[in-house]
Amino acid sequence: MSLWQAPILLYMVKFGGLKDCCILLNLSHGSFKLLNGVLLEEDADKGREALNDMKVYKLSIYQALKVMKLRPDLQK
């Protein structure tokens, strides 16, 4: 983890999103790709539904995408 990524995780932990961060960081490759694709679409309702399906309730779509960027092995 680089120095600029640490404040993101601290922010998430401070506001109760630690469990949600762990869920996102431990997704399988396929689930990660599908969720990332849905979150990058313009439809906020679909993005929120997808996060809820993954049991991620406290993070916004923007926050979820920031957390997902912490996984460099699955960025491609």
N, CA, C, O and CB atoms as a CASP TS submission, in Angstrom:
PFRMAT TS
TARGET T0000
AUTHOR 0000-0000-0000
METHOD Language model
MODEL 1
PARENT N/A
ATOM      1  N   MET     1       0.845  -1.166   0.000  1.00  0.00           N
ATOM      2  CA  MET     1       0.000   0.000   0.000  1.00  0.00           C
ATOM      3  C   MET     1       0.895   1.235   0.000  1.00  0.00           C
ATOM      4  O   MET     1       1.851   1.318   0.771  1.00  0.00           O
ATOM      5  CB  MET     1      -0.964  -0.006   1.216  1.00  0.00           C
ATOM      6  N   SER     2       0.584   2.177  -0.855  1.00  0.00           N
ATOM      7  CA  SER     2       1.377   3.397  -0.906  1.00  0.00           C
ATOM      8  C   SER     2       0.873   4.392   0.140  1.00  0.00           C
ATOM      9  O   SER     2      -0.180   4.194   0.745  1.00  0.00           O
ATOM     10  CB  SER     2       1.326   4.020  -2.318  1.00  0.00           C
ATOM     11  N   LEU     3       1.631   5.449   0.340  1.00  0.00           N
ATOM     12  CA  LEU     3       1.284   6.425   1.367  1.00  0.00           C
ATOM     13  C   LEU     3      -0.015   7.156   1.076  1.00  0.00           C
ATOM     14  O   LEU     3      -0.735   7.518   2.006  1.00  0.00           O
ATOM     15  CB  LEU     3       2.392   7.421   1.518  1.00  0.00           C
ATOM     16  N   TRP     4      -0.329   7.380  -0.186  1.00  0.00           N
ATOM     17  CA  TRP     4      -1.557   8.109  -0.496  1.00  0.00           C
ATOM     18  C   TRP     4      -2.794   7.247  -0.297  1.00  0.00           C
ATOM     19  O   TRP     4      -3.895   7.782  -0.174  1.00  0.00           O
ATOM     20  CB  TRP     4      -1.514   8.622  -1.923  1.00  0.00           C
ATOM     21  N   GLN     5      -2.643   5.931  -0.262  1.00  0.00           N
ATOM     22  CA  GLN     5      -3.793   5.053  -0.087  1.00  0.00           C
ATOM     23  C   GLN     5      -4.190   4.908   1.376  1.00  0.00           C
ATOM     24  O   GLN     5      -5.358   4.648   1.666  1.00  0.00           O
ATOM     25  CB  GLN     5      -3.499   3.692  -0.672  1.00  0.00           C
ATOM     26  N   ALA     6      -3.269   5.065   2.288  1.00  0.00           N
ATOM     27  CA  ALA     6      -3.560   4.898   3.710  1.00  0.00           C
ATOM     28  C   ALA     6      -4.650   5.850   4.201  1.00  0.00           C
ATOM     29  O   ALA     6      -5.535   5.402   4.930  1.00  0.00           O
ATOM     30  CB  ALA     6      -2.299   5.109   4.519  1.00  0.00           C
ATOM     31  N   PRO     7      -4.640   7.143   3.844  1.00  0.00           N
ATOM     32  CA  PRO     7      -5.712   8.024   4.320  1.00  0.00           C
ATOM     33  C   PRO     7      -7.096   7.605   3.842  1.00  0.00           C
ATOM     34  O   PRO     7      -8.082   7.826   4.545  1.00  0.00           O
ATOM     35  CB  PRO     7      -5.444   9.433   3.875  1.00  0.00           C
ATOM     36  N   ILE     8      -7.184   7.011   2.675  1.00  0.00           N
ATOM     37  CA  ILE     8      -8.480   6.550   2.173  1.00  0.00           C
ATOM     38  C   ILE     8      -9.038   5.485   3.099  1.00  0.00           C
ATOM     39  O   ILE     8     -10.204   5.545   3.488  1.00  0.00           O
ATOM     40  CB  ILE     8      -8.354   6.001   0.732  1.00  0.00           C
ATOM     41  N   LEU     9      -8.211   4.512   3.454  1.00  0.00           N
ATOM     42  CA  LEU     9      -8.675   3.451   4.339  1.00  0.00           C
ATOM     43  C   LEU     9      -8.991   3.981   5.723  1.00  0.00           C
ATOM     44  O   LEU     9      -9.965   3.545   6.337  1.00  0.00           O
ATOM     45  CB  LEU     9      -7.640   2.350   4.433  1.00  0.00           C
ATOM     46  N   LEU    10      -8.193   4.914   6.234  1.00  0.00           N
ATOM     47  CA  LEU    10      -8.473   5.495   7.546  1.00  0.00           C
ATOM     48  C   LEU    10      -9.799   6.236   7.538  1.00  0.00           C
ATOM     49  O   LEU    10     -10.553   6.165   8.509  1.00  0.00           O
ATOM     50  CB  LEU    10      -7.346   6.440   7.966  1.00  0.00           C
ATOM     51  N   TYR    11     -10.093   6.943   6.461  1.00  0.00           N
ATOM     52  CA  TYR    11     -11.367   7.639   6.323  1.00  0.00           C
ATOM     53  C   TYR    11     -12.524   6.646   6.355  1.00  0.00           C
ATOM     54  O   TYR    11     -13.533   6.872   7.024  1.00  0.00           O
ATOM     55  CB  TYR    11     -11.398   8.453   5.021  1.00  0.00           C
ATOM     56  N   MET    12     -12.364   5.542   5.621  1.00  0.00           N
ATOM     57  CA  MET    12     -13.419   4.536   5.570  1.00  0.00           C
ATOM     58  C   MET    12     -13.638   3.908   6.945  1.00  0.00           C
ATOM     59  O   MET    12     -14.778   3.686   7.353  1.00  0.00           O
ATOM     60  CB  MET    12     -13.074   3.453   4.540  1.00  0.00           C
ATOM     61  N   VAL    13     -12.560   3.625   7.651  1.00  0.00           N
ATOM     62  CA  VAL    13     -12.667   3.022   8.978  1.00  0.00           C
ATOM     63  C   VAL    13     -13.338   3.991   9.943  1.00  0.00           C
ATOM     64  O   VAL    13     -14.165   3.589  10.761  1.00  0.00           O
ATOM     65  CB  VAL    13     -11.277   2.614   9.506  1.00  0.00           C
ATOM     66  N   LYS    14     -12.982   5.259   9.845  1.00  0.00           N
ATOM     67  CA  LYS    14     -13.535   6.275  10.738  1.00  0.00           C
ATOM     68  C   LYS    14     -15.048   6.371  10.605  1.00  0.00           C
ATOM     69  O   LYS    14     -15.743   6.592  11.597  1.00  0.00           O
ATOM     70  CB  LYS    14     -12.903   7.632  10.451  1.00  0.00           C
ATOM     71  N   PHE    15     -15.553   6.211   9.421  1.00  0.00           N
ATOM     72  CA  PHE    15     -16.983   6.353   9.199  1.00  0.00           C
ATOM     73  C   PHE    15     -17.708   5.014   9.097  1.00  0.00           C
ATOM     74  O   PHE    15     -18.790   4.939   8.514  1.00  0.00           O
ATOM     75  CB  PHE    15     -17.222   7.148   7.952  1.00  0.00           C
ATOM     76  N   GLY    16     -17.129   3.971   9.650  1.00  0.00           N
ATOM     77  CA  GLY    16     -17.821   2.696   9.785  1.00  0.00           C
ATOM     78  C   GLY    16     -17.861   1.831   8.549  1.00  0.00           C
ATOM     79  O   GLY    16     -18.697   0.932   8.456  1.00  0.00           O
ATOM     80  N   GLY    17     -16.992   2.071   7.611  1.00  0.00           N
ATOM     81  CA  GLY    17     -17.026   1.296   6.386  1.00  0.00           C
ATOM     82  C   GLY    17     -15.985   0.200   6.311  1.00  0.00           C
ATOM     83  O   GLY    17     -15.704  -0.308   5.225  1.00  0.00           O
ATOM     84  N   LEU    18     -15.405  -0.176   7.441  1.00  0.00           N
ATOM     85  CA  LEU    18     -14.343  -1.182   7.420  1.00  0.00           C
ATOM     86  C   LEU    18     -14.838  -2.513   6.869  1.00  0.00           C
ATOM     87  O   LEU    18     -14.167  -3.130   6.042  1.00  0.00           O
ATOM     88  CB  LEU    18     -13.778  -1.382   8.822  1.00  0.00           C
ATOM     89  N   LYS    19     -16.000  -2.955   7.317  1.00  0.00           N
ATOM     90  CA  LYS    19     -16.547  -4.229   6.830  1.00  0.00           C
ATOM     91  C   LYS    19     -16.796  -4.153   5.323  1.00  0.00           C
ATOM     92  O   LYS    19     -16.495  -5.093   4.587  1.00  0.00           O
ATOM     93  CB  LYS    19     -17.863  -4.583   7.577  1.00  0.00           C
ATOM     94  N   ASP    20     -17.343  -3.037   4.879  1.00  0.00           N
ATOM     95  CA  ASP    20     -17.608  -2.862   3.451  1.00  0.00           C
ATOM     96  C   ASP    20     -16.310  -2.869   2.645  1.00  0.00           C
ATOM     97  O   ASP    20     -16.255  -3.448   1.560  1.00  0.00           O
ATOM     98  CB  ASP    20     -18.372  -1.554   3.208  1.00  0.00           C
ATOM     99  N   CYS    21     -15.272  -2.228   3.171  1.00  0.00           N
ATOM    100  CA  CYS    21     -13.966  -2.222   2.492  1.00  0.00           C
ATOM    101  C   CYS    21     -13.418  -3.637   2.376  1.00  0.00           C
ATOM    102  O   CYS    21     -12.897  -4.023   1.330  1.00  0.00           O
ATOM    103  CB  CYS    21     -12.962  -1.326   3.248  1.00  0.00           C
ATOM    104  N   CYS    22     -13.535  -4.403   3.446  1.00  0.00           N
ATOM    105  CA  CYS    22     -13.041  -5.784   3.423  1.00  0.00           C
ATOM    106  C   CYS    22     -13.790  -6.616   2.391  1.00  0.00           C
ATOM    107  O   CYS    22     -13.188  -7.430   1.690  1.00  0.00           O
ATOM    108  CB  CYS    22     -13.175  -6.427   4.810  1.00  0.00           C
ATOM    109  N   ILE    23     -15.092  -6.415   2.297  1.00  0.00           N
ATOM    110  CA  ILE    23     -15.888  -7.152   1.312  1.00  0.00           C
ATOM    111  C   ILE    23     -15.392  -6.835  -0.096  1.00  0.00           C
ATOM    112  O   ILE    23     -15.177  -7.741  -0.901  1.00  0.00           O
ATOM    113  CB  ILE    23     -17.394  -6.804   1.448  1.00  0.00           C
ATOM    114  N   LEU    24     -15.211  -5.552  -0.390  1.00  0.00           N
ATOM    115  CA  LEU    24     -14.779  -5.152  -1.731  1.00  0.00           C
ATOM    116  C   LEU    24     -13.370  -5.641  -2.050  1.00  0.00           C
ATOM    117  O   LEU    24     -13.094  -6.047  -3.179  1.00  0.00           O
ATOM    118  CB  LEU    24     -14.839  -3.640  -1.869  1.00  0.00           C
ATOM    119  N   LEU    25     -12.488  -5.604  -1.072  1.00  0.00           N
ATOM    120  CA  LEU    25     -11.104  -5.998  -1.319  1.00  0.00           C
ATOM    121  C   LEU    25     -10.935  -7.506  -1.434  1.00  0.00           C
ATOM    122  O   LEU    25      -9.900  -7.976  -1.907  1.00  0.00           O
ATOM    123  CB  LEU    25     -10.219  -5.475  -0.220  1.00  0.00           C
ATOM    124  N   ASN    26     -11.934  -8.268  -1.009  1.00  0.00           N
ATOM    125  CA  ASN    26     -11.840  -9.727  -1.063  1.00  0.00           C
ATOM    126  C   ASN    26     -12.755 -10.355  -2.111  1.00  0.00           C
ATOM    127  O   ASN    26     -12.976 -11.566  -2.091  1.00  0.00           O
ATOM    128  CB  ASN    26     -12.163 -10.302   0.285  1.00  0.00           C
ATOM    129  N   LEU    27     -13.288  -9.549  -3.023  1.00  0.00           N
ATOM    130  CA  LEU    27     -14.131 -10.091  -4.088  1.00  0.00           C
ATOM    131  C   LEU    27     -13.309 -10.967  -5.027  1.00  0.00           C
ATOM    132  O   LEU    27     -12.119 -10.730  -5.236  1.00  0.00           O
ATOM    133  CB  LEU    27     -14.808  -8.954  -4.876  1.00  0.00           C
ATOM    134  N   SER    28     -13.956 -11.971  -5.582  1.00  0.00           N
ATOM    135  CA  SER    28     -13.287 -12.787  -6.597  1.00  0.00           C
ATOM    136  C   SER    28     -13.084 -11.946  -7.858  1.00  0.00           C
ATOM    137  O   SER    28     -13.692 -10.888  -8.019  1.00  0.00           O
ATOM    138  CB  SER    28     -14.113 -14.078  -6.917  1.00  0.00           C
ATOM    139  N   HIS    29     -12.230 -12.429  -8.734  1.00  0.00           N
ATOM    140  CA  HIS    29     -11.888 -11.699  -9.960  1.00  0.00           C
ATOM    141  C   HIS    29     -13.137 -11.373 -10.784  1.00  0.00           C
ATOM    142  O   HIS    29     -13.316 -10.236 -11.220  1.00  0.00           O
ATOM    143  CB  HIS    29     -10.901 -12.516 -10.806  1.00  0.00           C
ATOM    144  N   GLY    30     -13.989 -12.362 -10.995  1.00  0.00           N
ATOM    145  CA  GLY    30     -15.190 -12.157 -11.804  1.00  0.00           C
ATOM    146  C   GLY    30     -16.160 -11.179 -11.170  1.00  0.00           C
ATOM    147  O   GLY    30     -16.691 -10.300 -11.849  1.00  0.00           O
ATOM    148  N   SER    31     -16.394 -11.324  -9.884  1.00  0.00           N
ATOM    149  CA  SER    31     -17.300 -10.417  -9.170  1.00  0.00           C
ATOM    150  C   SER    31     -16.758  -8.994  -9.188  1.00  0.00           C
ATOM    151  O   SER    31     -17.513  -8.032  -9.333  1.00  0.00           O
ATOM    152  CB  SER    31     -17.506 -10.887  -7.718  1.00  0.00           C
ATOM    153  N   PHE    32     -15.449  -8.872  -9.039  1.00  0.00           N
ATOM    154  CA  PHE    32     -14.815  -7.559  -9.068  1.00  0.00           C
ATOM    155  C   PHE    32     -15.057  -6.883 -10.413  1.00  0.00           C
ATOM    156  O   PHE    32     -15.454  -5.719 -10.467  1.00  0.00           O
ATOM    157  CB  PHE    32     -13.307  -7.679  -8.793  1.00  0.00           C
ATOM    158  N   LYS    33     -14.818  -7.616 -11.496  1.00  0.00           N
ATOM    159  CA  LYS    33     -14.989  -7.057 -12.846  1.00  0.00           C
ATOM    160  C   LYS    33     -16.439  -6.626 -13.089  1.00  0.00           C
ATOM    161  O   LYS    33     -16.695  -5.537 -13.604  1.00  0.00           O
ATOM    162  CB  LYS    33     -14.561  -8.089 -13.912  1.00  0.00           C
ATOM    163  N   LEU    34     -17.385  -7.495 -12.712  1.00  0.00           N
ATOM    164  CA  LEU    34     -18.795  -7.168 -12.912  1.00  0.00           C
ATOM    165  C   LEU    34     -19.208  -5.948 -12.096  1.00  0.00           C
ATOM    166  O   LEU    34     -19.847  -5.033 -12.618  1.00  0.00           O
ATOM    167  CB  LEU    34     -19.671  -8.361 -12.544  1.00  0.00           C
ATOM    168  N   LEU    35     -18.846  -5.936 -10.826  1.00  0.00           N
ATOM    169  CA  LEU    35     -19.214  -4.811  -9.964  1.00  0.00           C
ATOM    170  C   LEU    35     -18.566  -3.521 -10.450  1.00  0.00           C
ATOM    171  O   LEU    35     -19.213  -2.474 -10.469  1.00  0.00           O
ATOM    172  CB  LEU    35     -18.807  -5.090  -8.510  1.00  0.00           C
ATOM    173  N   ASN    36     -17.314  -3.583 -10.837  1.00  0.00           N
ATOM    174  CA  ASN    36     -16.620  -2.398 -11.337  1.00  0.00           C
ATOM    175  C   ASN    36     -17.319  -1.847 -12.580  1.00  0.00           C
ATOM    176  O   ASN    36     -17.483  -0.635 -12.718  1.00  0.00           O
ATOM    177  CB  ASN    36     -15.150  -2.729 -11.654  1.00  0.00           C
ATOM    178  N   GLY    37     -17.725  -2.732 -13.475  1.00  0.00           N
ATOM    179  CA  GLY    37     -18.432  -2.298 -14.676  1.00  0.00           C
ATOM    180  C   GLY    37     -19.747  -1.615 -14.366  1.00  0.00           C
ATOM    181  O   GLY    37     -20.085  -0.597 -14.970  1.00  0.00           O
ATOM    182  N   VAL    38     -20.487  -2.174 -13.428  1.00  0.00           N
ATOM    183  CA  VAL    38     -21.778  -1.587 -13.051  1.00  0.00           C
ATOM    184  C   VAL    38     -21.572  -0.235 -12.372  1.00  0.00           C
ATOM    185  O   VAL    38     -22.309   0.712 -12.646  1.00  0.00           O
ATOM    186  CB  VAL    38     -22.558  -2.541 -12.117  1.00  0.00           C
ATOM    187  N   LEU    39     -20.591  -0.138 -11.501  1.00  0.00           N
ATOM    188  CA  LEU    39     -20.360   1.116 -10.777  1.00  0.00           C
ATOM    189  C   LEU    39     -19.873   2.227 -11.693  1.00  0.00           C
ATOM    190  O   LEU    39     -20.124   3.401 -11.422  1.00  0.00           O
ATOM    191  CB  LEU    39     -19.354   0.899  -9.665  1.00  0.00           C
ATOM    192  N   LEU    40     -19.184   1.881 -12.769  1.00  0.00           N
ATOM    193  CA  LEU    40     -18.684   2.893 -13.698  1.00  0.00           C
ATOM    194  C   LEU    40     -19.765   3.408 -14.646  1.00  0.00           C
ATOM    195  O   LEU    40     -19.566   4.422 -15.316  1.00  0.00           O
ATOM    196  CB  LEU    40     -17.535   2.327 -14.502  1.00  0.00           C
ATOM    197  N   GLU    41     -20.901   2.727 -14.709  1.00  0.00           N
ATOM    198  CA  GLU    41     -22.014   3.206 -15.525  1.00  0.00           C
ATOM    199  C   GLU    41     -22.602   4.462 -14.883  1.00  0.00           C
ATOM    200  O   GLU    41     -22.362   4.743 -13.709  1.00  0.00           O
ATOM    201  CB  GLU    41     -23.105   2.103 -15.685  1.00  0.00           C
ATOM    202  N   GLU    42     -23.361   5.197 -15.656  1.00  0.00           N
ATOM    203  CA  GLU    42     -23.947   6.447 -15.172  1.00  0.00           C
ATOM    204  C   GLU    42     -25.171   6.239 -14.283  1.00  0.00           C
ATOM    205  O   GLU    42     -25.584   7.169 -13.589  1.00  0.00           O
ATOM    206  CB  GLU    42     -24.324   7.311 -16.340  1.00  0.00           C
ATOM    207  N   ASP    43     -25.754   5.053 -14.287  1.00  0.00           N
ATOM    208  CA  ASP    43     -26.986   4.801 -13.541  1.00  0.00           C
ATOM    209  C   ASP    43     -26.674   4.543 -12.066  1.00  0.00           C
ATOM    210  O   ASP    43     -26.193   3.469 -11.704  1.00  0.00           O
ATOM    211  CB  ASP    43     -27.750   3.602 -14.145  1.00  0.00           C
ATOM    212  N   ALA    44     -26.951   5.533 -11.223  1.00  0.00           N
ATOM    213  CA  ALA    44     -26.642   5.427  -9.791  1.00  0.00           C
ATOM    214  C   ALA    44     -27.506   4.375  -9.107  1.00  0.00           C
ATOM    215  O   ALA    44     -27.058   3.730  -8.158  1.00  0.00           O
ATOM    216  CB  ALA    44     -26.834   6.780  -9.105  1.00  0.00           C
ATOM    217  N   ASP    45     -28.740   4.193  -9.576  1.00  0.00           N
ATOM    218  CA  ASP    45     -29.623   3.200  -8.952  1.00  0.00           C
ATOM    219  C   ASP    45     -29.084   1.787  -9.141  1.00  0.00           C
ATOM    220  O   ASP    45     -29.106   0.982  -8.210  1.00  0.00           O
ATOM    221  CB  ASP    45     -31.039   3.302  -9.535  1.00  0.00           C
ATOM    222  N   LYS    46     -28.602   1.486 -10.340  1.00  0.00           N
ATOM    223  CA  LYS    46     -28.016   0.166 -10.593  1.00  0.00           C
ATOM    224  C   LYS    46     -26.764  -0.039  -9.752  1.00  0.00           C
ATOM    225  O   LYS    46     -26.535  -1.128  -9.226  1.00  0.00           O
ATOM    226  CB  LYS    46     -27.683  -0.001 -12.085  1.00  0.00           C
ATOM    227  N   GLY    47     -25.961   0.998  -9.628  1.00  0.00           N
ATOM    228  CA  GLY    47     -24.749   0.919  -8.822  1.00  0.00           C
ATOM    229  C   GLY    47     -25.060   0.654  -7.361  1.00  0.00           C
ATOM    230  O   GLY    47     -24.413  -0.172  -6.718  1.00  0.00           O
ATOM    231  N   ARG    48     -26.052   1.359  -6.842  1.00  0.00           N
ATOM    232  CA  ARG    48     -26.447   1.175  -5.441  1.00  0.00           C
ATOM    233  C   ARG    48     -26.999  -0.233  -5.227  1.00  0.00           C
ATOM    234  O   ARG    48     -26.695  -0.872  -4.220  1.00  0.00           O
ATOM    235  CB  ARG    48     -27.499   2.233  -5.026  1.00  0.00           C
ATOM    236  N   GLU    49     -27.812  -0.718  -6.171  1.00  0.00           N
ATOM    237  CA  GLU    49     -28.354  -2.079  -6.070  1.00  0.00           C
ATOM    238  C   GLU    49     -27.241  -3.116  -6.093  1.00  0.00           C
ATOM    239  O   GLU    49     -27.282  -4.093  -5.344  1.00  0.00           O
ATOM    240  CB  GLU    49     -29.344  -2.350  -7.211  1.00  0.00           C
ATOM    241  N   ALA    50     -26.249  -2.908  -6.948  1.00  0.00           N
ATOM    242  CA  ALA    50     -25.134  -3.855  -7.038  1.00  0.00           C
ATOM    243  C   ALA    50     -24.348  -3.889  -5.732  1.00  0.00           C
ATOM    244  O   ALA    50     -23.960  -4.961  -5.267  1.00  0.00           O
ATOM    245  CB  ALA    50     -24.203  -3.485  -8.206  1.00  0.00           C
ATOM    246  N   LEU    51     -24.115  -2.724  -5.143  1.00  0.00           N
ATOM    247  CA  LEU    51     -23.413  -2.687  -3.856  1.00  0.00           C
ATOM    248  C   LEU    51     -24.231  -3.380  -2.770  1.00  0.00           C
ATOM    249  O   LEU    51     -23.685  -4.116  -1.948  1.00  0.00           O
ATOM    250  CB  LEU    51     -23.115  -1.234  -3.446  1.00  0.00           C
ATOM    251  N   ASN    52     -25.529  -3.144  -2.771  1.00  0.00           N
ATOM    252  CA  ASN    52     -26.388  -3.804  -1.783  1.00  0.00           C
ATOM    253  C   ASN    52     -26.382  -5.314  -1.967  1.00  0.00           C
ATOM    254  O   ASN    52     -26.404  -6.054  -0.983  1.00  0.00           O
ATOM    255  CB  ASN    52     -27.821  -3.273  -1.881  1.00  0.00           C
ATOM    256  N   ASP    53     -26.352  -5.781  -3.205  1.00  0.00           N
ATOM    257  CA  ASP    53     -26.281  -7.227  -3.465  1.00  0.00           C
ATOM    258  C   ASP    53     -25.002  -7.832  -2.901  1.00  0.00           C
ATOM    259  O   ASP    53     -24.987  -8.994  -2.492  1.00  0.00           O
ATOM    260  CB  ASP    53     -26.366  -7.505  -4.969  1.00  0.00           C
ATOM    261  N   MET    54     -23.931  -7.045  -2.879  1.00  0.00           N
ATOM    262  CA  MET    54     -22.652  -7.513  -2.336  1.00  0.00           C
ATOM    263  C   MET    54     -22.566  -7.289  -0.827  1.00  0.00           C
ATOM    264  O   MET    54     -21.530  -7.556  -0.218  1.00  0.00           O
ATOM    265  CB  MET    54     -21.489  -6.803  -3.033  1.00  0.00           C
ATOM    266  N   LYS    55     -23.647  -6.802  -0.226  1.00  0.00           N
ATOM    267  CA  LYS    55     -23.715  -6.519   1.218  1.00  0.00           C
ATOM    268  C   LYS    55     -22.830  -5.335   1.622  1.00  0.00           C
ATOM    269  O   LYS    55     -22.303  -5.291   2.733  1.00  0.00           O
ATOM    270  CB  LYS    55     -23.302  -7.759   2.012  1.00  0.00           C
ATOM    271  N   VAL    56     -22.679  -4.383   0.704  1.00  0.00           N
ATOM    272  CA  VAL    56     -21.946  -3.144   0.978  1.00  0.00           C
ATOM    273  C   VAL    56     -22.990  -2.046   1.125  1.00  0.00           C
ATOM    274  O   VAL    56     -23.618  -1.636   0.149  1.00  0.00           O
ATOM    275  CB  VAL    56     -20.896  -2.804  -0.169  1.00  0.00           C
ATOM    276  N   TYR    57     -23.170  -1.574   2.364  1.00  0.00           N
ATOM    277  CA  TYR    57     -24.256  -0.642   2.649  1.00  0.00           C
ATOM    278  C   TYR    57     -23.795   0.765   3.019  1.00  0.00           C
ATOM    279  O   TYR    57     -24.529   1.725   2.786  1.00  0.00           O
ATOM    280  CB  TYR    57     -25.090  -1.184   3.751  1.00  0.00           C
ATOM    281  N   LYS    58     -22.615   0.912   3.582  1.00  0.00           N
ATOM    282  CA  LYS    58     -22.213   2.205   4.133  1.00  0.00           C
ATOM    283  C   LYS    58     -21.377   3.058   3.186  1.00  0.00           C
ATOM    284  O   LYS    58     -21.207   4.253   3.429  1.00  0.00           O
ATOM    285  CB  LYS    58     -21.448   1.989   5.389  1.00  0.00           C
ATOM    286  N   LEU    59     -20.859   2.477   2.123  1.00  0.00           N
ATOM    287  CA  LEU    59     -20.016   3.227   1.192  1.00  0.00           C
ATOM    288  C   LEU    59     -20.837   3.756   0.028  1.00  0.00           C
ATOM    289  O   LEU    59     -21.758   3.095  -0.452  1.00  0.00           O
ATOM    290  CB  LEU    59     -18.871   2.350   0.674  1.00  0.00           C
ATOM    291  N   SER    60     -20.491   4.955  -0.416  1.00  0.00           N
ATOM    292  CA  SER    60     -21.111   5.482  -1.630  1.00  0.00           C
ATOM    293  C   SER    60     -20.463   4.807  -2.838  1.00  0.00           C
ATOM    294  O   SER    60     -19.468   4.095  -2.702  1.00  0.00           O
ATOM    295  CB  SER    60     -20.965   7.041  -1.712  1.00  0.00           C
ATOM    296  N   ILE    61     -21.026   5.034  -3.995  1.00  0.00           N
ATOM    297  CA  ILE    61     -20.456   4.473  -5.221  1.00  0.00           C
ATOM    298  C   ILE    61     -19.041   5.012  -5.426  1.00  0.00           C
ATOM    299  O   ILE    61     -18.130   4.262  -5.778  1.00  0.00           O
ATOM    300  CB  ILE    61     -21.351   4.806  -6.449  1.00  0.00           C
ATOM    301  N   TYR    62     -18.864   6.296  -5.208  1.00  0.00           N
ATOM    302  CA  TYR    62     -17.543   6.920  -5.351  1.00  0.00           C
ATOM    303  C   TYR    62     -16.539   6.294  -4.387  1.00  0.00           C
ATOM    304  O   TYR    62     -15.418   5.970  -4.780  1.00  0.00           O
ATOM    305  CB  TYR    62     -17.633   8.438  -5.107  1.00  0.00           C
ATOM    306  N   GLN    63     -16.933   6.123  -3.137  1.00  0.00           N
ATOM    307  CA  GLN    63     -16.040   5.522  -2.141  1.00  0.00           C
ATOM    308  C   GLN    63     -15.713   4.081  -2.500  1.00  0.00           C
ATOM    309  O   GLN    63     -14.571   3.646  -2.351  1.00  0.00           O
ATOM    310  CB  GLN    63     -16.673   5.583  -0.747  1.00  0.00           C
ATOM    311  N   ALA    64     -16.705   3.341  -2.971  1.00  0.00           N
ATOM    312  CA  ALA    64     -16.477   1.943  -3.350  1.00  0.00           C
ATOM    313  C   ALA    64     -15.463   1.853  -4.489  1.00  0.00           C
ATOM    314  O   ALA    64     -14.586   0.990  -4.470  1.00  0.00           O
ATOM    315  CB  ALA    64     -17.804   1.269  -3.765  1.00  0.00           C
ATOM    316  N   LEU    65     -15.575   2.731  -5.467  1.00  0.00           N
ATOM    317  CA  LEU    65     -14.618   2.733  -6.575  1.00  0.00           C
ATOM    318  C   LEU    65     -13.210   3.070  -6.089  1.00  0.00           C
ATOM    319  O   LEU    65     -12.233   2.493  -6.565  1.00  0.00           O
ATOM    320  CB  LEU    65     -15.053   3.731  -7.653  1.00  0.00           C
ATOM    321  N   LYS    66     -13.104   3.999  -5.145  1.00  0.00           N
ATOM    322  CA  LYS    66     -11.786   4.335  -4.587  1.00  0.00           C
ATOM    323  C   LYS    66     -11.173   3.138  -3.877  1.00  0.00           C
ATOM    324  O   LYS    66      -9.981   2.873  -4.026  1.00  0.00           O
ATOM    325  CB  LYS    66     -11.898   5.520  -3.615  1.00  0.00           C
ATOM    326  N   VAL    67     -11.973   2.417  -3.111  1.00  0.00           N
ATOM    327  CA  VAL    67     -11.471   1.233  -2.410  1.00  0.00           C
ATOM    328  C   VAL    67     -11.065   0.171  -3.420  1.00  0.00           C
ATOM    329  O   VAL    67     -10.030  -0.475  -3.255  1.00  0.00           O
ATOM    330  CB  VAL    67     -12.537   0.674  -1.436  1.00  0.00           C
ATOM    331  N   MET    68     -11.864  -0.017  -4.459  1.00  0.00           N
ATOM    332  CA  MET    68     -11.571  -1.039  -5.456  1.00  0.00           C
ATOM    333  C   MET    68     -10.274  -0.736  -6.209  1.00  0.00           C
ATOM    334  O   MET    68      -9.614  -1.652  -6.699  1.00  0.00           O
ATOM    335  CB  MET    68     -12.731  -1.159  -6.439  1.00  0.00           C
ATOM    336  N   LYS    69      -9.913   0.530  -6.301  1.00  0.00           N
ATOM    337  CA  LYS    69      -8.656   0.896  -6.964  1.00  0.00           C
ATOM    338  C   LYS    69      -7.436   0.487  -6.151  1.00  0.00           C
ATOM    339  O   LYS    69      -6.312   0.538  -6.652  1.00  0.00           O
ATOM    340  CB  LYS    69      -8.617   2.391  -7.220  1.00  0.00           C
ATOM    341  N   LEU    70      -7.643   0.084  -4.909  1.00  0.00           N
ATOM    342  CA  LEU    70      -6.526  -0.358  -4.069  1.00  0.00           C
ATOM    343  C   LEU    70      -6.058  -1.757  -4.435  1.00  0.00           C
ATOM    344  O   LEU    70      -5.050  -2.223  -3.904  1.00  0.00           O
ATOM    345  CB  LEU    70      -6.924  -0.320  -2.604  1.00  0.00           C
ATOM    346  N   ARG    71      -6.765  -2.439  -5.328  1.00  0.00           N
ATOM    347  CA  ARG    71      -6.396  -3.795  -5.752  1.00  0.00           C
ATOM    348  C   ARG    71      -5.723  -3.745  -7.119  1.00  0.00           C
ATOM    349  O   ARG    71      -6.392  -3.908  -8.140  1.00  0.00           O
ATOM    350  CB  ARG    71      -7.643  -4.720  -5.795  1.00  0.00           C
ATOM    351  N   PRO    72      -4.435  -3.526  -7.154  1.00  0.00           N
ATOM    352  CA  PRO    72      -3.749  -3.393  -8.447  1.00  0.00           C
ATOM    353  C   PRO    72      -3.735  -4.684  -9.253  1.00  0.00           C
ATOM    354  O   PRO    72      -3.594  -4.636 -10.475  1.00  0.00           O
ATOM    355  CB  PRO    72      -2.330  -2.932  -8.229  1.00  0.00           C
ATOM    356  N   ASP    73      -3.878  -5.828  -8.609  1.00  0.00           N
ATOM    357  CA  ASP    73      -3.872  -7.099  -9.335  1.00  0.00           C
ATOM    358  C   ASP    73      -5.109  -7.275 -10.203  1.00  0.00           C
ATOM    359  O   ASP    73      -5.097  -8.086 -11.129  1.00  0.00           O
ATOM    360  CB  ASP    73      -3.769  -8.251  -8.361  1.00  0.00           C
ATOM    361  N   LEU    74      -6.160  -6.543  -9.927  1.00  0.00           N
ATOM    362  CA  LEU    74      -7.396  -6.697 -10.684  1.00  0.00           C
ATOM    363  C   LEU    74      -7.794  -5.430 -11.426  1.00  0.00           C
ATOM    364  O   LEU    74      -8.961  -5.284 -11.788  1.00  0.00           O
ATOM    365  CB  LEU    74      -8.509  -7.110  -9.765  1.00  0.00           C
ATOM    366  N   GLN    75      -6.880  -4.523 -11.661  1.00  0.00           N
ATOM    367  CA  GLN    75      -7.189  -3.270 -12.331  1.00  0.00           C
ATOM    368  C   GLN    75      -7.371  -3.418 -13.831  1.00  0.00           C
ATOM    369  O   GLN    75      -8.007  -2.565 -14.451  1.00  0.00           O
ATOM    370  CB  GLN    75      -6.114  -2.279 -12.060  1.00  0.00           C
ATOM    371  N   LYS    76      -6.842  -4.459 -14.427  1.00  0.00           N
ATOM    372  CA  LYS    76      -6.855  -4.578 -15.891  1.00  0.00           C
ATOM    373  C   LYS    76      -8.152  -5.113 -16.403  1.00  0.00           C
ATOM    374  O   LYS    76      -8.320  -5.271 -17.612  1.00  0.00           O
ATOM    375  CB  LYS    76      -5.740  -5.459 -16.360  1.00  0.00           C
TER
END
